[in-house]
Amino acid sequence: MKAASANVLNAIVLLAAGLYGYFAILTPEGTHAPTALIPAAFGLLFLILQKGVANSNKIVSHVVVALTFLLLIICISRFIKVSDWGPKKYLFLACIVSNIIAMAAFINSFIAAKKARKAV
């Protein structure tokens, strides 16, 4: 999978997970948790930066990779903290999987670019 496609897929999964987590899952107090919108905010940011990723802009791509890695760490830590296998745990699992796919695509893209530079 190309880095740009993986970025779009990751952004869509993050947007969907964040919005679902905010609107469909209530806190024990019966309110919406604003922290559920964090993945959605990252997803929106990744969509905004998509043009730079698609055009192989090094700075934008590295920023997106760093943010993806940060979000991966956050999602893993939250996944571990959620004790029951309910909707929250599955949302974090979906975010983890999409972030790993995106990270793998970015790393493969960086390796391919480095090989292409050495071949010239």
Contact map, one row per residue, 1 for C-alpha under 8 A:
111011000000000000000000000000000000000000000000000000000000000000000000000000000000000000000000000000001000000000000000
111111000000000000000000000000000000000000000000000000000000000000000000000000000000000000000000000000001100100000000000
111111100000000000000000000000000000000000000000000011000000000000000000000000000000000000000000000001001100100000000000
011111110000000000000000000000000000000000000000010011000000000000000000000000000000000000000000000000000000000000000000
111111111000000000000000000000000000000000000000000000000000000000000000000000000000000000000000000000000000000000000000
111111111100000000000000000000000000000000000000000000000000000000000000000000000000000000000000000011001000000000000000
001111111110000000000000000000000000000000000110010010000000000000000000000000000000000000000000000001000000000000000000
000111111111000000000000000000000000000000000110010000000000000000000000000000000000000000000000000000000000000000000000
000011111111100000000000000000000000000000000000000000000000000000000000000000000000000000000000010000000000000000000000
000001111111110000000000000000000000000000100000000000000000000000000000000000000000000000000010011011000000000000000000
000000111111111000000000000000000000000101110110000000000000000000000000000000000000000000000000000000000000000000000000
000000011111111100000000000000000000000000100000000000000000000000000000000000000000000000000000000000000000000000000000
000000001111111110000000000000000000000000100000000000000000000000000000000000000000000000000110010000000000000000000000
000000000111111111000000000000000000001101100000000000000000000000000000000000000000000000000010000000000000000000000000
000000000011111111100000000000000000001111110000000000000000000000000000000000000000000000000000000000000000000000000000
000000000001111111110000000000000000000100000000000000000000000000000000000000000000000000000000000000000000000000000000
000000000000111111111000000000000000001100000000000000000000000000000000000000000000000000100110000000000000000000000000
000000000000011111111100000000000001111110000000000000000000000000000000000000000000000000000000000000000000000000000000
000000000000001111111110000000000001100100000000000000000000000000000000000000000000000000000000000000000000000000000000
000000000000000111111111100000000000000000000000000000000000000000000000000000000000000000000000000000000000000000000000
000000000000000011111111100000000001100000000000000000000000000000000000000000000000000100100000000000000000000000000000
000000000000000001111111110000011111100000000000000000000000000000000000000000000000000000000000000000000000000000000000
000000000000000000111111110000010000000000000000000000000000000000000000000000000000000000000000000000000000000000000000
000000000000000000011111110000000000000000000000000000000000000000000000000000000000000000000000000000000000000000000000
000000000000000000011111111000010000000000000000000000000000000000000000000000000000001100000000000000000000000000000000
000000000000000000000111111111111000000000000000000000000000000000000000000000000000000000000000000000000000000000000000
000000000000000000000000111111111000000000000000000000000000000000000000000000000000000000000000000000000000000000000000
000000000000000000000000011111100000000000000000000000000000000000000000000000000000000000000000000000000000000000000000
000000000000000000000000011111100000000000000000000000000000000000000000000000000000000000000000000000000000000000000000
000000000000000000000000011111110000000000000000000000000000000000000000000000000000000000000000000000000000000000000000
000000000000000000000000011111111000000000000000000000000000000000000000000000000000000000000000000000000000000000000000
000000000000000000000110111001111100000000000000000000000000000000000000000000000000000000000000000000000000000000000000
000000000000000000000100011000111111100000000000000000000000000000000000000000000000000000000000000000000000000000000000
000000000000000000000100000000011111110000000000000000000000000000000000000000000000000000000000000000000000000000000000
000000000000000000000100000000001111110000000000000000000000000000000000000000000000000000000000000000000000000000000000
000000000000000001101100000000001111111100000000000000000000000000000000000000000000000000000000000000000000000000000000
000000000000000001101100000000001111111110000000000000000000000000000000000000000000000000000000000000000000000000000000
000000000000000001000000000000000111111111000000000000000000000000000000000000000000000000000000000000000000000000000000
000000000000011011000000000000000001111111100000000000000000000000000010000000000000000000000000000000000000000000000000
000000000010011111100000000000000001111111110000000000000000000000000000000000000000000000000000000000000000000000000000
000000000000001001000000000000000000111111111000000000000000000000000000000000000000000000000000000000000000000000000000
000000000010011000000000000000000000011111111100000000000000000000100000000000000000000000000000000000000000000000000000
000000000111111000000000000000000000001111111110000000000000000000000000000000000000000000000000000000000000000000000000
000000000010001000000000000000000000000111111111000000000000000000000000000000000000000000000000000000000000000000000000
000000000000000000000000000000000000000011111111100000000000000000000000000000000000000000000000000000000000000000000000
000000110010000000000000000000000000000001111111110000000000000100000000000000000000000000000000000000000000000000000000
000000110010000000000000000000000000000000111111110000000000000000000000000000000000000000000000000000000000000000000000
000000000000000000000000000000000000000000011111111000000000000000000000000000000000000000000000000000000000000000000000
000000000000000000000000000000000000000000001111111110000001000100000000000000000000000000000000000000000000000000000000
000100110000000000000000000000000000000000000111111111000000000000000000000000000000000000000000000000000000000000000000
000000000000000000000000000000000000000000000001111111100000000000000000000000000000000000000000000000000000000000000000
000000000000000000000000000000000000000000000000111111111001100000000000000000000000000000000000000000000000000000000000
001100100000000000000000000000000000000000000000111111111101100000000000000000000000000000000000000000000000000000000000
001100000000000000000000000000000000000000000000011111111000000000000000000000000000000000000000000000000000000000000000
000000000000000000000000000000000000000000000000001111111000000000000000000000000000000000000000000000000000000000000000
000000000000000000000000000000000000000000000000000111111100100000000000000000000000000000000000000000000000000000000000
000000000000000000000000000000000000000000000000000111111111100000000000000000000000000000000000000000000000000000000000
000000000000000000000000000000000000000000000000000010011111110000000000000000000000000000000000000000000000000000000000
000000000000000000000000000000000000000000000000000000001111111000000000000000000000000000000000000000000000000000000000
000000000000000000000000000000000000000000000000100110001111111100000000000000000000000000000000000000000000000000000000
000000000000000000000000000000000000000000000000000110011111111110000000000000000000000000000000000000000100000000000000
000000000000000000000000000000000000000000000000000000000111111111000000000000000000000000000000000000000000000000000000
000000000000000000000000000000000000000000000000000000000011111111100000000000000000000000000000000000000000000000000000
000000000000000000000000000000000000000000000100100000000001111111110000000000000000000000000000000000000000000000000000
000000000000000000000000000000000000000000000000000000000000111111111000000000000000000000000000000000100100000000000000
000000000000000000000000000000000000000000000000000000000000011111111100000000000000000000000000000000000000000000000000
000000000000000000000000000000000000000001000000000000000000001111111110000000000000000000000000000000000000000000000000
000000000000000000000000000000000000000000000000000000000000000111111111000000000000000000000000001001100000000000000000
000000000000000000000000000000000000000000000000000000000000000011111111100000000000000000000000001000100000000000000000
000000000000000000000000000000000000000000000000000000000000000001111111110000000000000000000000000000000000000000000000
000000000000000000000000000000000000001000000000000000000000000000111111111000000000000000000000001000000000000000000000
000000000000000000000000000000000000000000000000000000000000000000011111111100000000000000000011001100000000000000000000
000000000000000000000000000000000000000000000000000000000000000000001111111110000000000000000000000000000000000000000000
000000000000000000000000000000000000000000000000000000000000000000000111111111000000000000000000000000000000000000000000
000000000000000000000000000000000000000000000000000000000000000000000011111111100000000000011011000000000000000000000000
000000000000000000000000000000000000000000000000000000000000000000000001111111110000000000010001000000000000000000000000
000000000000000000000000000000000000000000000000000000000000000000000000111111111000000000000000000000000000000000000000
000000000000000000000000000000000000000000000000000000000000000000000000011111111100000000010000000000000000000000000000
000000000000000000000000000000000000000000000000000000000000000000000000001111111100000010011000000000000000000000000000
000000000000000000000000000000000000000000000000000000000000000000000000000111111110000000000000000000000000000000000000
000000000000000000000000000000000000000000000000000000000000000000000000000011111110000000000000000000000000000000000000
000000000000000000000000000000000000000000000000000000000000000000000000000001111111100110000000000000000000000000000000
000000000000000000000000000000000000000000000000000000000000000000000000000000011111100000000000000000000000000000000000
000000000000000000000000000000000000000000000000000000000000000000000000000000000111110010000000000000000000000000000000
000000000000000000000000000000000000000000000000000000000000000000000000000000000111111111000000000000000000000000000000
000000000000000000000000000000000000000000000000000000000000000000000000000000000001111111000000000000000000000000000000
000000000000000000000000100000000000000000000000000000000000000000000000000000000000111111100000000000000000000000000000
000000000000000000001000100000000000000000000000000000000000000000000000000000000100111111110000000000000000000000000000
000000000000000000000000000000000000000000000000000000000000000000000000000000100101111111111000000000000000000000000000
000000000000000000000000000000000000000000000000000000000000000000000000000000000000111111111100000000000000000000000000
000000000000000010001000000000000000000000000000000000000000000000000000000000000000001111111110000000000000000000000000
000000000000000000000000000000000000000000000000000000000000000000000000001101100000000111111111000000000000000000000000
000000000000000000000000000000000000000000000000000000000000000000000000001000100000000011111111100000000000000000000000
000000000000100010000000000000000000000000000000000000000000000000000000000000000000000001111111110000000000000000000000
000000000100110010000000000000000000000000000000000000000000000000000001001000000000000000111111111000000000000000000000
000000000000000000000000000000000000000000000000000000000000000000000001001100000000000000011111111100000000000000000000
000000000000000000000000000000000000000000000000000000000000000000000000000000000000000000001111111110000000000000000000
000000001100100000000000000000000000000000000000000000000000000000000000000000000000000000000111111111000000000000000000
000000000100000000000000000000000000000000000000000000000000000000011011000000000000000000000011111111100000000000000000
000000000000000000000000000000000000000000000000000000000000000000000001000000000000000000000001111111110000000000000000
000001000100000000000000000000000000000000000000000000000000000000000000000000000000000000000000111111111000000000000000
001001100100000000000000000000000000000000000000000000000000000000010000000000000000000000000000011111111100000000000000
000000000000000000000000000000000000000000000000000000000000000010011000000000000000000000000000001111111110000000000000
000000000000000000000000000000000000000000000000000000000000000000000000000000000000000000000000000111111111000000000000
111001000000000000000000000000000000000000000000000000000000000000000000000000000000000000000000000011111111100000000000
011000000000000000000000000000000000000000000000000000000000100010000000000000000000000000000000000001111111110000000000
000000000000000000000000000000000000000000000000000000000000000000000000000000000000000000000000000000111111111000000000
000000000000000000000000000000000000000000000000000000000000000000000000000000000000000000000000000000011111111100000000
011000000000000000000000000000000000000000000000000000000000000000000000000000000000000000000000000000001111111110000000
000000000000000000000000000000000000000000000000000000000000000000000000000000000000000000000000000000000111111111000000
000000000000000000000000000000000000000000000000000000000000000000000000000000000000000000000000000000000011111111100000
000000000000000000000000000000000000000000000000000000000000000000000000000000000000000000000000000000000001111111110000
000000000000000000000000000000000000000000000000000000000000000000000000000000000000000000000000000000000000111111111000
000000000000000000000000000000000000000000000000000000000000000000000000000000000000000000000000000000000000011111111100
000000000000000000000000000000000000000000000000000000000000000000000000000000000000000000000000000000000000001111111110
000000000000000000000000000000000000000000000000000000000000000000000000000000000000000000000000000000000000000111111111
000000000000000000000000000000000000000000000000000000000000000000000000000000000000000000000000000000000000000011111111
000000000000000000000000000000000000000000000000000000000000000000000000000000000000000000000000000000000000000001111111
000000000000000000000000000000000000000000000000000000000000000000000000000000000000000000000000000000000000000000111111
000000000000000000000000000000000000000000000000000000000000000000000000000000000000000000000000000000000000000000011111
